[in-house]
Amino acid sequence: MELLAERGMAGLSHRSVAERAGVSAGMTSYFYGSLEELGRDAITRHYANRIADYRDLIVGLAGANATPEAMAIAAATLLTSSTEQLVLAHLEVYVNAARRPDLREILAPVLATLHELAVAAAAAVGIDDRDAFARAAIALIEGVELARLAQGIDGRPRIEDGLRVLAIGALAQQEDPAGWAARLDTTDP
C-alpha cells in the first residue's frame, strides 16, 4: 500500500514491488501473472484488516450509550490514525475504481462495513435516522481526509467538529420534527 501511495496505480511495476519487498523481480511475476493481480491482492489484504477492525468496533458499540462529543472524538481518533500514505493509497484506489470495476468490487465490502460502523455510532448516540447519519458522516470524513492530503491539515479537529454538529443536528431534528420542518421550509407563505 505504501508503494501505491508513493507511485499511484500507474507507477507500479514488478521491479518496484520486488525492490520494496526485498525479493527478485522474478519472484513477483512468478506468483502474480499481472500487476493488476498483484495490486488487487495487496489492496484486498489491506481492506480485510480494516474490515476486521471495523467489525470489532461495531461489536463494541452494540448497546452502548454515548454523547455526540464522545462519539465524535472516538471516531476522529480512529479515522485519523492512518498515515497520510495509507489515506493517499485509499484515495488512489477510489479514483482508480472509477475506471476499474474489479476495484469497485474490492471497495464495496469495506465501504459497507464503514457504513455499518457509522450506523452503530448513530445508534449509540440515540439517532433515529441512522442510515442518513451514516451517509452524511462518511461523506464528511472522506472530504476531510481529502483536504488533509491536499492542504496538509490535521483532520482530527475537523472530523470531531463535523461529526458532533451532525449528531447534534440529527438529535435536535428528531426531538422537534415539526419545529424543524417549519424552520427548514423554504416555500413562501
C-alpha positions as CSV (number, residue, x, y, z in Angstrom):
1,M,0.0,0.0,0.0
2,E,2.9,2.3,0.7
3,L,4.2,1.9,-2.9
4,L,0.7,2.5,-4.2
5,A,0.6,5.8,-2.3
6,E,4.1,6.8,-3.5
7,R,3.7,6.0,-7.2
8,G,0.0,5.6,-7.8
9,M,-1.5,2.6,-9.6
10,A,0.1,3.6,-12.9
11,G,3.5,3.7,-11.3
12,L,3.6,0.2,-10.0
13,S,6.0,-2.3,-11.6
14,H,7.1,-5.8,-10.8
15,R,10.6,-4.4,-10.2
16,S,9.4,-1.6,-7.8
17,V,7.4,-4.1,-5.8
18,A,10.2,-6.6,-5.7
19,E,12.7,-3.9,-4.6
20,R,10.3,-2.9,-1.8
21,A,9.7,-6.5,-0.7
22,G,13.4,-7.3,-0.9
23,V,13.0,-10.2,-3.4
24,S,14.0,-10.7,-7.0
25,A,11.8,-9.2,-9.7
26,G,11.2,-12.7,-11.0
27,M,9.5,-13.7,-7.7
28,T,6.7,-11.2,-8.1
29,S,5.9,-12.2,-11.7
30,Y,6.1,-15.9,-10.7
31,F,3.4,-15.5,-8.0
32,Y,1.4,-12.8,-9.8
33,G,0.7,-13.1,-13.5
34,S,0.0,-9.4,-13.8
35,L,0.5,-6.1,-11.9
36,E,-3.3,-5.8,-11.6
37,E,-3.5,-9.2,-9.9
38,L,-0.6,-8.2,-7.5
39,G,-2.3,-4.8,-6.8
40,R,-5.7,-6.4,-6.2
41,D,-4.2,-8.9,-3.7
42,A,-2.4,-6.1,-1.7
43,I,-5.5,-4.0,-1.7
44,T,-7.7,-6.9,-0.7
45,R,-5.4,-7.9,2.2
46,H,-5.3,-4.3,3.4
47,Y,-9.0,-3.9,3.4
48,A,-9.6,-7.2,5.0
49,N,-7.7,-5.9,8.0
50,R,-9.7,-2.7,8.0
51,I,-13.0,-4.6,7.9
52,A,-11.9,-6.8,10.9
53,D,-11.1,-3.6,12.8
54,Y,-14.4,-2.0,11.9
55,R,-16.3,-5.2,12.9
56,D,-14.6,-5.3,16.3
57,L,-15.8,-1.7,16.9
58,I,-19.3,-2.5,15.7
59,V,-19.5,-5.3,18.3
60,G,-18.1,-3.0,21.0
61,L,-20.8,-0.3,20.2
62,A,-23.7,-2.7,20.5
63,G,-25.9,-1.5,23.3
64,A,-23.5,1.4,24.1
65,N,-24.7,4.9,25.0
66,A,-22.5,7.8,24.1
67,T,-22.8,11.6,23.8
68,P,-22.2,13.3,20.4
69,E,-19.0,14.6,21.8
70,A,-17.7,11.2,22.9
71,M,-18.7,9.6,19.6
72,A,-17.1,12.4,17.6
73,I,-13.8,12.2,19.5
74,A,-13.6,8.4,19.2
75,A,-14.5,8.4,15.5
76,A,-12.0,11.1,14.7
77,T,-9.3,9.3,16.7
78,L,-9.9,6.1,14.8
79,L,-10.3,7.6,11.4
80,T,-7.2,9.9,11.5
81,S,-5.0,7.2,12.9
82,S,-4.0,6.1,9.4
83,T,-0.8,7.6,8.0
84,E,-1.1,10.1,5.1
85,Q,0.4,7.4,3.0
86,L,-2.4,5.0,3.7
87,V,-5.0,7.7,3.2
88,L,-3.4,8.5,-0.2
89,A,-3.4,4.8,-1.1
90,H,-7.1,4.6,-0.2
91,L,-8.0,7.6,-2.3
92,E,-5.8,6.2,-5.1
93,V,-8.0,3.1,-5.1
94,Y,-11.1,5.3,-5.1
95,V,-10.0,7.2,-8.1
96,N,-9.0,4.0,-10.0
97,A,-12.3,2.3,-9.1
98,A,-14.0,4.8,-11.4
99,R,-12.2,3.0,-14.3
100,R,-11.8,-0.5,-12.9
101,P,-14.9,-2.5,-11.8
102,D,-12.6,-5.0,-10.1
103,L,-11.5,-2.3,-7.7
104,R,-15.2,-1.4,-7.1
105,E,-15.8,-5.0,-6.0
106,I,-12.8,-4.8,-3.6
107,L,-14.0,-1.5,-2.2
108,A,-17.7,-2.5,-1.7
109,P,-17.2,-4.6,1.4
110,V,-15.0,-2.1,3.3
111,L,-17.4,0.8,2.4
112,A,-20.4,-1.3,3.5
113,T,-18.7,-2.1,6.8
114,L,-17.7,1.5,7.3
115,H,-21.4,2.3,6.8
116,E,-22.4,-0.3,9.4
117,L,-19.9,1.3,11.8
118,A,-21.4,4.7,11.3
119,V,-24.9,3.3,11.8
120,A,-23.7,1.7,15.1
121,A,-22.2,5.0,16.2
122,A,-25.5,6.7,15.4
123,A,-27.4,4.1,17.5
124,A,-25.0,4.6,20.4
125,V,-25.8,8.4,20.3
126,G,-29.5,7.7,20.0
127,I,-30.1,9.0,16.4
128,D,-33.2,7.5,14.8
129,D,-32.3,8.1,11.2
130,R,-29.1,6.1,11.4
131,D,-28.8,5.5,7.7
132,A,-28.9,9.2,6.8
133,F,-26.5,10.0,9.5
134,A,-24.1,7.3,8.3
135,R,-24.1,8.5,4.7
136,A,-23.5,12.1,5.8
137,A,-20.8,11.2,8.3
138,I,-18.9,9.1,5.7
139,A,-19.1,12.0,3.2
140,L,-17.8,14.4,5.8
141,I,-15.0,12.1,6.8
142,E,-13.9,11.4,3.2
143,G,-14.0,15.1,2.4
144,V,-11.8,16.0,5.4
145,E,-9.4,13.2,4.6
146,L,-9.1,14.6,1.0
147,A,-8.5,18.1,2.5
148,R,-5.9,16.6,4.9
149,L,-3.9,15.4,1.9
150,A,-4.4,18.4,-0.3
151,Q,-3.8,21.1,2.3
152,G,-1.6,19.3,4.8
153,I,-4.0,19.9,7.7
154,D,-4.7,17.9,10.8
155,G,-8.1,16.4,10.0
156,R,-8.9,15.3,13.5
157,P,-10.4,18.6,14.8
158,R,-12.5,19.0,11.6
159,I,-13.8,15.5,11.8
160,E,-14.6,15.9,15.5
161,D,-16.4,19.2,14.9
162,G,-18.3,17.9,11.9
163,L,-19.5,14.7,13.5
164,R,-20.5,16.5,16.7
165,V,-22.5,19.1,14.7
166,L,-24.0,16.4,12.5
167,A,-25.1,14.3,15.5
168,I,-26.5,17.2,17.5
169,G,-28.4,18.4,14.4
170,A,-29.9,14.9,13.9
171,L,-30.9,14.7,17.6
172,A,-32.4,18.2,17.5
173,Q,-34.4,17.4,14.4
174,Q,-35.8,14.2,15.8
175,E,-36.8,15.8,19.1
176,D,-38.8,18.6,17.4
177,P,-39.6,17.4,13.9
178,A,-42.5,19.9,13.4
179,G,-40.4,22.8,14.6
180,W,-37.5,21.9,12.3
181,A,-39.8,21.2,9.4
182,A,-41.3,24.7,9.7
183,R,-37.9,26.2,10.2
184,L,-36.4,24.5,7.1
185,D,-39.5,25.2,4.9
186,T,-38.2,27.3,2.1
187,T,-41.6,28.0,0.4
188,D,-43.1,31.4,0.8
189,P,-46.3,31.5,2.9
